[in-house]
Amino acid sequence: MISHKPTPVLYSQYKETLQKIADVKTAYAVLQWDQETYLPPKGAEGRGRQMATLSEIAHNMGTAIDLGDLLNELNSRDDLAAINKKNVSLSLEEYNKIRRFSPAFVRQMSETVSKSYHAWIDARRKNDFNYFEPQLQQLVELKKQEADILGYEQHPYNALLNEYEKGANVQMLDKIFSDIKSPLQELFIELQRLPQADTSFLHQFFPKDQQWKWGQEIARILGFDFSSGRQDIAEHPFSTSFNTSDVRITTRIDENDFANMTWSTIHEVGHALYEQGLPPEEYGLPVGEYASLSVHESQSRLWENCVCRGLPFWKYYFPLLKTYFPDQFKNIEVVQFVQAINKIAPSLIRTESDELTYHFHVMIRYELEKKLIGGELPVKDIPAYWNQEYKSLLGVNVPDDNNGCLQDVHWSHGSFGYFATYSLGSFYAAQFWKQAQLEIPQMMQKIENEGDTGVLLGWLRKKVHPHGKFYTSEELCKQITGSGLESKVFVDYLRQKMVSLNIGA
């Protein structure tokens, strides 16, 4: 029996067990990172097997009866510190959830995801969704099974949404997107009356090597610790963390598009700064993990848009940028540059879209996934649905699959339910940004006059990063700003910014 042991001993036993499980999951994550960066094409099949084995091992460890007994015993104690009590309760919740999945299902999901990723890469190379469709069909069926195993009320998509944003469901998100859609459309029409920004100079030739050096420069400027991380190239930019001292980011480079690499780097750095700021002593435990995907996205969107698309930032750093690309920007003034990088215009690619129309991209994906998991949309009809919605909502014609339904890596990872967190993250970011300016009165001046973004990072290190999963997204937002999610704050932020820059659509 466990109950006769003193609480500190039991908690140490719990912590050691959770950290061993984290070690196995981290080994899996290393293999996944390598798969998306350096794995040779012929290594795909073997890598899929290795990752499936690690998934199965982690599942078996995480569902062991002894661990369940330990968690239940600790959860019944009333002498745990608040942070320890939160760790245990969240671990018990996770334990009870993953116990619903058989090891065979976990292995099948991992193998299917690995095959799906390589099928997606192949389809991208051939610019043809048909090469991805069979694997995606298998994955969608597995995700429907996962929803049934997890259990849900009203809509199967709710089970998957809850995996990325605790408490999220279609009713909540339908309302949020409904509330934000009209204000964004109205703002778009309002901005159309302003002069158009010239963006042609962003599409000159920018050598790959110089872009790479510039990307590393801006990562350092924002506070990314290269002694605790690294940057590489990937088909789709992403970040991953093995612990707070080993955080990886990736980017992609288009030599004829300056914005592509720059903002994908900044976005991933935002994620990485959060991971590097989590409490290292809580490694493997819930409080050592990020609060939610929407809070994670708030960190990337805050740095990407609120800071690095702002005029104060570039008033200081534009001269430095010119030293990397003296010919490309020799006749460009800082205000002209900032107007260009903030231009509002419909586009095909989500990751390259502006702050306003970005959310139309997310809405399309959210509705598509909801229909897919709900059985209303067959996998084979994804390209047609996608193209129709882009024409309807954004007014653009999708020329091919790479610029359409093959552009995101998420489905090949089995990440159904993720996309909505991008918009939620943007809305949280606007609230955090507003609060930071209230609490750090000299912040904007320090960024503009000294290039000091460290004041903001320091604020985030106190307000967001150290809490891990101790708070839910809404609880954290209330803790920081005094209120829960308010999408109106985002609309106000965006209107003020765009009008002040005199940027049209």
VMD Tcl script that draws the C-alpha trace (Angstrom):
set ca {
  {0.00 0.00 0.00}
  {1.07 3.58 -0.65}
  {-0.93 5.51 1.93}
  {1.38 4.94 4.89}
  {4.21 6.85 3.18}
  {4.70 10.54 4.07}
  {3.52 13.03 1.44}
  {6.98 14.38 0.48}
  {8.14 10.85 -0.34}
  {5.04 10.16 -2.40}
  {5.35 13.45 -4.25}
  {9.01 12.79 -5.04}
  {8.02 9.38 -6.38}
  {5.31 10.99 -8.51}
  {7.72 13.63 -9.84}
  {10.38 11.06 -10.74}
  {7.82 8.92 -12.59}
  {6.40 11.86 -14.57}
  {9.87 13.03 -15.52}
  {10.80 9.58 -16.83}
  {7.67 9.61 -18.99}
  {8.68 13.08 -20.19}
  {12.11 11.72 -21.11}
  {10.51 9.15 -23.42}
  {8.19 11.77 -24.95}
  {11.16 14.07 -25.47}
  {13.06 11.31 -27.27}
  {10.02 11.00 -29.55}
  {10.04 14.78 -30.08}
  {13.73 14.71 -31.04}
  {13.00 12.08 -33.68}
  {10.07 14.13 -34.96}
  {12.21 17.28 -35.16}
  {14.85 15.32 -37.10}
  {12.13 13.93 -39.37}
  {11.14 17.45 -40.38}
  {14.65 18.83 -40.76}
  {17.40 16.32 -41.64}
  {15.93 12.83 -42.10}
  {16.89 11.34 -45.51}
  {13.87 10.28 -47.63}
  {14.59 6.55 -47.32}
  {14.63 6.81 -43.53}
  {10.91 7.57 -43.34}
  {9.65 4.01 -42.82}
  {12.13 3.16 -40.08}
  {11.55 6.49 -38.36}
  {7.83 5.85 -38.30}
  {8.40 2.55 -36.51}
  {10.79 4.12 -33.98}
  {8.36 6.91 -33.16}
  {5.47 4.49 -32.82}
  {7.47 2.37 -30.38}
  {8.30 5.38 -28.22}
  {4.65 6.48 -28.28}
  {3.59 3.05 -27.10}
  {6.23 2.99 -24.34}
  {5.18 6.44 -23.08}
  {1.53 5.38 -23.16}
  {2.22 2.22 -21.18}
  {4.20 4.16 -18.59}
  {1.54 6.85 -18.35}
  {-1.32 4.38 -17.86}
  {0.33 2.04 -15.35}
  {-1.94 1.00 -12.47}
  {0.73 1.89 -9.90}
  {0.82 5.46 -11.25}
  {-2.96 5.69 -10.97}
  {-2.84 4.52 -7.36}
  {-0.12 7.04 -6.59}
  {-2.04 9.91 -8.21}
  {-5.29 9.05 -6.43}
  {-3.52 8.82 -3.08}
  {-1.75 12.16 -3.55}
  {-4.93 13.80 -4.78}
  {-6.68 12.78 -1.57}
  {-4.06 14.48 0.65}
  {-4.78 17.96 2.00}
  {-1.21 18.85 2.92}
  {0.20 19.52 -0.57}
  {1.44 22.96 -1.56}
  {-0.86 24.68 -4.08}
  {1.48 24.18 -7.03}
  {2.00 20.51 -6.14}
  {-1.73 19.99 -5.72}
  {-2.31 21.52 -9.18}
  {0.32 19.23 -10.71}
  {-1.27 16.16 -9.20}
  {-4.85 17.06 -10.11}
  {-3.90 17.83 -13.72}
  {-1.83 14.64 -13.94}
  {-4.74 12.59 -12.62}
  {-7.05 14.18 -15.17}
  {-4.59 13.30 -17.95}
  {-4.13 9.79 -16.57}
  {-7.84 9.09 -16.60}
  {-8.07 10.42 -20.15}
  {-5.23 8.43 -21.72}
  {-6.36 5.24 -19.95}
  {-9.21 5.26 -22.43}
  {-6.79 4.60 -25.30}
  {-5.36 1.14 -25.97}
  {-1.63 0.78 -26.70}
  {-2.59 -0.57 -30.12}
  {-4.57 2.58 -30.92}
  {-1.72 4.81 -29.78}
  {0.74 2.92 -31.97}
  {-1.61 2.99 -34.96}
  {-2.10 6.74 -34.58}
  {1.65 7.38 -34.38}
  {2.38 5.22 -37.44}
  {-0.41 6.86 -39.42}
  {0.77 10.35 -38.50}
  {4.32 9.53 -39.60}
  {3.09 8.15 -42.94}
  {0.77 11.11 -43.36}
  {3.58 13.59 -42.87}
  {5.69 11.98 -45.60}
  {2.63 11.73 -47.87}
  {2.06 15.45 -47.33}
  {5.68 16.20 -48.24}
  {5.29 14.09 -51.39}
  {2.04 15.83 -52.30}
  {3.71 19.21 -51.77}
  {6.55 18.23 -54.12}
  {4.02 17.16 -56.75}
  {1.59 19.98 -55.98}
  {-1.26 17.48 -55.94}
  {-3.66 16.78 -53.06}
  {-4.43 13.33 -54.47}
  {-1.08 12.05 -53.17}
  {-2.06 13.09 -49.63}
  {-5.73 12.09 -49.72}
  {-5.46 8.34 -48.87}
  {-3.30 8.89 -45.78}
  {-5.39 11.86 -44.71}
  {-8.54 9.76 -45.04}
  {-7.06 7.17 -42.67}
  {-6.02 9.89 -40.25}
  {-9.45 11.55 -40.25}
  {-11.09 8.22 -39.45}
  {-8.68 7.75 -36.55}
  {-9.43 11.26 -35.26}
  {-13.15 10.46 -35.35}
  {-12.40 7.35 -33.31}
  {-10.33 9.47 -30.93}
  {-13.28 11.83 -30.44}
  {-15.52 8.87 -29.61}
  {-12.98 7.50 -27.14}
  {-12.55 10.88 -25.44}
  {-16.27 11.48 -25.34}
  {-18.11 14.67 -26.16}
  {-21.39 16.52 -25.96}
  {-23.27 17.74 -29.05}
  {-20.42 17.64 -31.60}
  {-17.46 15.24 -32.05}
  {-15.18 18.16 -32.93}
  {-15.56 19.38 -29.33}
  {-13.42 16.48 -28.10}
  {-10.54 17.47 -30.39}
  {-10.85 21.21 -29.73}
  {-10.57 20.55 -26.00}
  {-7.19 18.87 -26.55}
  {-5.67 22.19 -27.65}
  {-7.78 24.65 -25.69}
  {-9.33 23.31 -22.50}
  {-13.04 24.05 -22.45}
  {-13.23 25.06 -26.11}
  {-16.20 23.83 -28.12}
  {-18.02 24.68 -31.32}
  {-20.66 26.69 -29.49}
  {-18.03 28.95 -27.94}
  {-15.97 29.30 -31.11}
  {-18.97 29.80 -33.39}
  {-19.93 32.79 -31.25}
  {-16.39 34.21 -31.10}
  {-15.94 33.99 -34.86}
  {-19.46 35.31 -35.48}
  {-18.81 38.29 -33.18}
  {-15.45 39.12 -34.77}
  {-16.29 38.50 -38.44}
  {-18.44 41.58 -39.09}
  {-16.18 44.06 -37.25}
  {-13.19 42.76 -39.24}
  {-15.09 43.01 -42.52}
  {-16.19 46.54 -41.64}
  {-12.63 47.53 -40.75}
  {-11.40 46.05 -44.01}
  {-13.88 48.20 -45.96}
  {-12.84 51.24 -43.91}
  {-9.16 50.63 -44.70}
  {-9.90 50.30 -48.40}
  {-10.55 54.05 -48.45}
  {-6.95 54.77 -47.41}
  {-3.97 54.89 -49.80}
  {-2.48 51.52 -50.73}
  {0.95 50.69 -49.39}
  {3.63 49.78 -51.95}
  {5.08 46.35 -51.18}
  {7.04 45.76 -54.39}
  {10.41 46.37 -52.72}
  {9.75 43.39 -50.39}
  {9.83 41.10 -53.44}
  {13.29 41.82 -54.78}
  {16.10 39.26 -54.66}
  {17.20 38.64 -51.07}
  {20.07 36.10 -50.96}
  {19.45 33.05 -48.80}
  {22.67 33.42 -46.78}
  {21.94 37.04 -45.90}
  {18.38 36.20 -44.92}
  {19.66 33.40 -42.70}
  {22.08 35.74 -40.94}
  {19.39 38.38 -40.55}
  {17.00 35.80 -39.07}
  {19.54 34.82 -36.44}
  {20.22 38.49 -35.71}
  {16.58 39.30 -35.06}
  {16.16 36.16 -32.95}
  {18.99 37.40 -30.71}
  {17.50 40.90 -30.59}
  {14.22 39.50 -29.26}
  {16.01 37.48 -26.58}
  {16.22 33.95 -27.99}
  {19.02 32.17 -26.14}
  {21.09 30.28 -28.73}
  {23.01 28.53 -25.95}
  {19.67 26.90 -25.09}
  {18.36 26.45 -28.61}
  {19.04 26.44 -32.34}
  {17.44 27.34 -35.67}
  {17.08 25.20 -38.81}
  {15.21 25.05 -42.11}
  {11.92 23.12 -42.53}
  {9.14 22.77 -45.10}
  {6.74 24.42 -42.66}
  {8.15 26.63 -39.87}
  {7.64 25.25 -36.38}
  {9.12 25.29 -32.90}
  {9.65 22.43 -30.47}
  {11.03 22.12 -26.98}
  {12.80 19.22 -25.30}
  {13.30 21.20 -22.09}
  {13.84 24.86 -21.22}
  {17.52 24.52 -22.14}
  {16.92 22.92 -25.54}
  {14.33 24.75 -27.64}
  {14.43 24.43 -31.44}
  {12.93 26.75 -34.06}
  {12.75 26.40 -37.83}
  {12.12 28.77 -40.70}
  {11.88 28.70 -44.48}
  {13.45 31.07 -46.98}
  {12.11 32.48 -50.24}
  {14.80 34.54 -51.95}
  {12.15 36.68 -53.65}
  {10.11 37.42 -50.54}
  {11.71 39.22 -47.61}
  {8.68 38.84 -45.34}
  {8.44 35.04 -45.54}
  {11.55 34.20 -43.53}
  {11.52 37.27 -41.30}
  {8.05 36.84 -39.87}
  {8.14 33.07 -39.67}
  {11.33 33.45 -37.64}
  {9.82 36.08 -35.34}
  {6.68 34.00 -34.89}
  {8.63 30.90 -33.89}
  {10.92 32.93 -31.64}
  {7.80 34.07 -29.77}
  {6.92 30.44 -29.13}
  {10.50 29.65 -28.15}
  {10.77 32.52 -25.67}
  {7.76 31.09 -23.86}
  {9.32 27.62 -23.74}
  {12.64 29.02 -22.50}
  {10.75 30.90 -19.78}
  {8.85 27.95 -18.31}
  {9.99 26.83 -14.81}
  {12.80 24.28 -15.38}
  {12.30 22.69 -11.95}
  {8.82 21.59 -13.09}
  {10.14 19.64 -16.10}
  {7.78 16.80 -16.98}
  {5.01 18.12 -14.73}
  {1.92 20.11 -15.83}
  {3.10 23.39 -14.30}
  {6.26 22.99 -16.38}
  {4.16 22.98 -19.56}
  {2.53 25.83 -21.47}
  {-0.94 26.91 -20.36}
  {-2.68 26.19 -23.65}
  {-2.16 26.51 -27.38}
  {-3.98 29.85 -27.44}
  {-1.65 31.27 -24.78}
  {1.29 29.84 -26.73}
  {0.00 31.55 -29.86}
  {-0.49 34.77 -27.93}
  {3.25 34.84 -27.34}
  {4.16 34.34 -31.00}
  {1.52 36.76 -32.29}
  {2.47 39.41 -29.72}
  {6.10 39.47 -30.86}
  {5.30 38.99 -34.54}
  {2.61 41.67 -34.82}
  {2.37 43.96 -31.80}
  {6.14 44.44 -31.50}
  {7.79 43.67 -34.83}
  {5.19 45.16 -37.14}
  {5.20 48.33 -35.05}
  {6.79 51.63 -36.07}
  {8.70 52.09 -32.75}
  {10.61 48.83 -33.28}
  {11.71 49.74 -36.79}
  {12.61 53.33 -35.95}
  {15.49 51.76 -34.04}
  {16.23 48.62 -36.08}
  {15.66 49.69 -39.68}
  {19.21 51.08 -40.00}
  {20.52 47.68 -38.85}
  {18.32 45.89 -41.39}
  {19.79 48.11 -44.11}
  {23.28 46.85 -43.29}
  {22.13 43.33 -44.24}
  {20.32 44.44 -47.41}
  {21.84 47.81 -48.40}
  {20.86 47.64 -52.08}
  {17.31 46.40 -51.55}
  {16.40 49.07 -48.99}
  {18.71 51.95 -49.96}
  {15.87 54.21 -51.13}
  {13.28 53.10 -48.60}
  {12.28 55.16 -45.55}
  {11.25 53.56 -42.27}
  {7.60 54.66 -42.43}
  {7.35 53.35 -45.98}
  {8.78 50.02 -44.81}
  {6.37 49.74 -41.87}
  {3.41 50.58 -44.08}
  {4.45 47.81 -46.47}
  {4.84 45.13 -43.80}
  {1.40 46.01 -42.43}
  {-0.49 46.19 -45.71}
  {-3.99 44.74 -45.49}
  {-4.83 42.65 -48.55}
  {-6.49 39.29 -49.28}
  {-3.95 36.53 -49.85}
  {-3.62 32.80 -50.38}
  {-1.18 31.80 -47.64}
  {-2.17 31.98 -43.97}
  {1.35 32.35 -42.60}
  {2.05 35.27 -44.94}
  {-1.26 37.08 -44.43}
  {-1.81 40.37 -42.63}
  {-3.20 40.79 -39.12}
  {-6.75 41.38 -40.27}
  {-7.41 38.87 -43.05}
  {-5.42 36.24 -41.14}
  {-8.55 35.44 -39.17}
  {-10.54 34.72 -42.33}
  {-7.93 32.05 -43.10}
  {-8.49 30.58 -39.64}
  {-12.28 30.69 -39.96}
  {-12.13 28.70 -43.20}
  {-10.00 25.99 -41.60}
  {-12.15 25.88 -38.49}
  {-15.36 25.41 -40.49}
  {-13.69 22.84 -42.76}
  {-12.45 20.74 -39.85}
  {-15.80 20.95 -38.10}
  {-17.52 19.58 -41.21}
  {-14.80 16.97 -41.75}
  {-14.99 15.54 -38.22}
  {-18.77 15.88 -38.19}
  {-19.02 13.79 -41.34}
  {-20.50 16.55 -43.49}
  {-17.45 16.92 -45.75}
  {-15.65 13.96 -47.41}
  {-11.85 14.16 -47.49}
  {-11.85 14.01 -51.31}
  {-13.88 17.24 -51.43}
  {-11.42 19.29 -49.35}
  {-9.77 21.08 -52.35}
  {-13.12 22.10 -53.86}
  {-14.48 23.30 -50.51}
  {-11.25 25.16 -49.75}
  {-11.18 26.93 -53.12}
  {-14.85 27.90 -52.86}
  {-14.45 29.38 -49.37}
  {-11.33 31.35 -50.32}
  {-13.22 32.86 -53.23}
  {-16.24 33.62 -51.06}
  {-14.55 35.03 -47.94}
  {-11.27 36.41 -49.26}
  {-12.13 37.00 -52.91}
  {-9.09 35.15 -54.23}
  {-8.79 32.34 -56.76}
  {-6.68 29.40 -55.54}
  {-4.35 28.44 -58.43}
  {-3.12 25.07 -57.12}
  {-3.02 22.78 -54.10}
  {0.27 24.06 -52.67}
  {-1.24 27.54 -52.46}
  {-4.44 26.00 -51.20}
  {-5.26 23.03 -49.01}
  {-1.69 21.64 -48.89}
  {-0.12 24.75 -47.36}
  {-0.38 23.73 -43.68}
  {1.46 20.86 -41.99}
  {-1.12 20.47 -39.21}
  {-3.34 17.77 -40.70}
  {-0.34 15.57 -41.45}
  {0.44 15.75 -37.73}
  {-3.11 14.83 -36.82}
  {-3.58 18.30 -35.28}
  {-7.31 18.70 -35.85}
  {-8.68 21.38 -33.53}
  {-5.49 23.47 -33.49}
  {-6.30 26.28 -35.94}
  {-8.82 28.14 -33.79}
  {-6.10 28.79 -31.22}
  {-4.32 31.06 -33.72}
  {-7.18 33.55 -33.59}
  {-7.70 33.15 -29.85}
  {-3.97 33.73 -29.41}
  {-4.12 36.95 -31.40}
  {-6.98 38.22 -29.26}
  {-5.16 37.35 -26.03}
  {-2.00 38.97 -27.42}
  {-3.82 42.29 -27.95}
  {-5.02 42.26 -24.33}
  {-1.57 41.39 -22.98}
  {0.00 44.09 -25.17}
  {-2.45 46.70 -23.89}
  {-1.79 45.71 -20.29}
  {1.98 45.73 -20.75}
  {1.84 49.31 -22.01}
  {-0.21 50.31 -18.96}
  {2.18 48.64 -16.52}
  {5.42 49.68 -18.29}
  {4.81 53.38 -19.14}
  {8.20 53.85 -20.82}
  {8.12 50.61 -22.81}
  {7.38 52.12 -26.23}
  {10.01 54.83 -25.79}
  {12.62 52.27 -24.73}
  {11.87 50.14 -27.79}
  {12.00 53.16 -30.12}
  {15.02 54.93 -28.63}
  {17.13 52.01 -27.34}
  {15.81 48.96 -29.22}
  {15.11 47.50 -25.78}
  {12.57 44.70 -26.14}
  {13.91 43.16 -22.95}
  {11.51 45.23 -20.86}
  {8.59 43.41 -22.50}
  {10.28 40.02 -22.23}
  {10.91 40.64 -18.55}
  {7.23 41.47 -18.06}
  {6.16 38.27 -19.84}
  {8.66 36.28 -17.76}
  {6.76 37.44 -14.66}
  {3.19 37.52 -15.93}
  {2.88 34.60 -18.37}
  {5.82 32.22 -18.59}
  {6.42 31.01 -15.01}
  {2.84 29.86 -14.37}
  {2.84 27.03 -16.87}
  {-0.47 25.17 -16.68}
  {-1.34 26.46 -13.22}
  {-4.02 28.65 -14.81}
  {-6.34 28.04 -17.74}
  {-6.22 30.58 -20.59}
  {-9.16 32.54 -19.21}
  {-7.84 32.44 -15.64}
  {-4.44 33.67 -16.79}
  {-6.00 36.46 -18.85}
  {-8.06 37.59 -15.86}
  {-4.98 37.35 -13.64}
  {-3.03 39.62 -16.01}
  {-5.64 42.02 -17.40}
  {-8.55 41.83 -14.97}
  {-10.93 40.33 -17.52}
  {-11.35 37.28 -19.72}
  {-11.03 37.19 -23.50}
  {-12.34 40.34 -25.21}
  {-12.03 40.22 -28.99}
  {-13.07 43.89 -29.16}
  {-9.66 44.81 -27.70}
  {-8.06 43.23 -30.77}
  {-10.29 45.15 -33.19}
  {-9.57 48.43 -31.39}
  {-5.83 47.72 -31.40}
  {-5.86 46.92 -35.11}
  {-7.95 49.95 -36.10}
  {-5.77 52.35 -34.11}
  {-2.59 50.89 -35.59}
  {-3.70 50.85 -39.22}
  {-5.28 54.29 -39.20}
  {-2.24 55.79 -37.47}
  {-0.02 54.35 -40.21}
  {-2.49 55.49 -42.89}
  {-2.46 52.02 -44.43}
  {-5.07 51.03 -46.97}
  {-6.10 47.66 -48.28}
}
mol new
graphics top color blue
foreach p $ca { graphics top sphere $p radius 0.5 }
foreach p [lrange $ca 0 end-1] q [lrange $ca 1 end] { graphics top cylinder $p $q radius 0.2 }
display resetview
